[in-house]
């Protein structure tokens, strides 16, 4: 599970994305399934971030792009997808 947040205490509004994967450790050639939940924080009120366009990028151990996919959040602020990890490379993030 990865958590990314556009944090700036001086901003009234910021977004937060939580990324969940189906397991903690993967081997080359395995499928990685993920789900992303996006919320919008406006002052102290949290709401779903629907219609938000995002790009998910799979990087290898050398920080080189292996694959990427573009998504748009649904009415619940979520989307899901998967990547197949390449064989013969060191896994990254």
N, C-alpha and C positions, 0 to 999 in steps of 0.2 A: 504494500500500500504506500503510495506516494501522496504527499500533500503539498500543493503549490498555492501560494497566496500572494496577491498583489498588495503587500502591506506598506502602508504609509499612514501613520497616525494622524497626519494633518488633513487627509482626504476625507470627505464626507461619505463617499461611495467607493467601494472596492469589491473585487471579485475573488472568489476562492474556488479552486478545483481540487477534488479528491479523486485519486486514481486507485482503483482496486484491481488486483490481479488474482487469478485463481490459485496460485501457489507462490511460495517464496523463492524457490530455486528451480532453474530450468537447465536442460541439457541441449546442445546443438541439435537442430532438427525438430524439436518439440514445438507445439503450438502454444502461444501465450494468449490467453483470453483476458480482456480487461473491460472495466466499466468505469465511466467518468461521471461524477456528479458535480455540477456547477451551481454555486449560489452567489447572489449579489447581496452585499452588506451595505445598507444605506443607514448611516449613523449606527444605531443599535438594532435595526430591523433587518432580519434575514429573509430573503425570498429567492425563489428559483430563477435561474438565468436562462430563459427559453430563447430560442432563435440565435444563439451565440455560435459563431463560426470559430472552430479551433483546428489545429493541425497537431497530430501525434506523430512523433519521429522516433524510430528505433535506431539507436546508436550502438556500434560495436565497442570493444574494449579500447580501441585507438581513437574513440570519439568521432568516427567516420559514420556518415548516414548509411544505413542498410536499407531502410524502407521508411515511407511516411504515408499517412492517410489523412484526409480532411473530413471533418464531421461538422454537423450543426446540431445543437442541443434541441431536444424535443420539448413539449409543453411542461415536462417535469424537470427540465434542466439536465437531462442525462443523455448519454449515448454509449454504445458498446461496440467492440470490435475485436480483432485478433491479428496476430502476426505469427508467421512461421519463422523460427530462428534458423539462420543459415548453418549448414554443416561446414566444418573446416575453418571456422573463425572463432575467436574468443568472444564470449557473450559480454555485452555491455549493459546499457540502460535504455 
